[in-house]
Amino acid sequence: MTFFVLSPAGKPVFISRDGLSEEEESMYTGLMATARALLAFADSRFHGLRVFKSSSGRHLHFLDCPPLTFLAVADATTPGPVTRARLALLHAQVAGLLTQPALCAVYERQPGYDARRLLVGSGDRMLRALVDGFATRPCSFLGAVPVRVMGCGRRRAVTDGLRRALCASGSAFGVLFDSEGRLVSSSASSVAGAALCAWDLILLGNLCRVLEQAETVLSVCLPFYDGRGNFYAYARQHGGYTVILLTGAEIADVEVFREASMAVLGLCCGCPDGEAACERNGALRADGHPEVHILFKNSRVNQYVMSGPCPPSAGGLGEVLGRYARMRVGMFAVDGADVPMAEQMLASLEASRSSRRSRLHRGRGQIRPFHGFRLECVGATTYVAFANADAELYVSMDSSVVAGRDGQTHAGAVEFATALRARLVRQTQRLFYFPEPND
């Protein structure tokens, strides 16, 4: 799948594929011209173009968010709602880097402006990290942030330390991630007015994955919290963890933020034996079956945990997550009573640019499943999915794991996944981070 960001003049602002050959560059130039022509044709008839299906089997998905247009070229196997959600998240990342008001002001003065220069360096790395993560991280189709498994006592101590860091530095928000961009804890001060939603946390986790310095001071826009301006951010990496403190005022005394963040990071280093045992990924493994892959989401806090490796017969993590995405689309309503995830994201982004009160809208209208169970057998791999208002579970396994004496896998797969789900639900408190009211 290839992603494009186009300016009002049809010029490329971002292309997810790097190192294009002359032939590929010529092909994509023609594709972008075709995309602009299709959008102009649809607009002239007062229709919003979402997808164009070509005779070659490729689908062109459009997301028009003036002044920019977002385009994805995908094959027919990727569900439309998943691709559209990815485009919406890419739009949020661009808005987080450049802010929507600044973009509108630039293109109002110069419609032909080459915005690629604004993304040189960390901006380009963040966009590429986000797009690369679509194949290996289910954030975009789950609407959830990855969370690090951690013992309750240790996580509570880290969260308390993060609150103290907010008070010491006068920050509005504090977040802590591990080296893989998985959330450990987050906290919001009383002046923040609301906690950060999962989408803003996903973007902050993506930022952590591209930081190159042990200490960084930069400006960050939280597009779902307030898309009208930037926060000043202090980021500190140490011992495989990254803490980010965000404040509305310019950082005048870096030493204060350094001491506050190092106090938090010090709590992450070293782990009592009991807590270490609790944090092992074994919490997600199916006993006696290490080849079973598990993806478990808590819908109440919009967080997920994922185990590995994938079954040898499945063809890799990308194939497994692609199958989970298709199963999820099959279980959740995308028209009628429920609002597609991409439209929720876009509505939240628009609301964050209008007024502080409207930000409360982002937690409403939770998407709910209208089918609670799916089972699919693809070759030698069996996939099972459960979903309800509280949690979602996706499991892939070699069919031999659950095959009975008669060779039938369906009943065995259902029994196996049901028992696994019950065990994971019992472990919910230590698998996920549950913010307290002031977080």
Beta strands, then each sheet from edge to edge (+ up, - down):
strand 1: 2-6
strand 2: 12-15
strand 3: 51-53
strand 4: 59-65
strand 5: 68-74
strand 6: 145-146
strand 7: 173-178
strand 8: 183-188
strand 9: 215-220
strand 10: 231-238
strand 11: 241-247
strand 12: 293-298
strand 13: 303-306
strand 14: 373-378
strand 15: 381-387
strand 16: 391-398
sheet 1: 2+ 1- 5+ 4- 3+
sheet 2: 6+ 13+ 12- 16+ 15- 14+
sheet 3: 8+ 7- 11+ 10- 9+
end
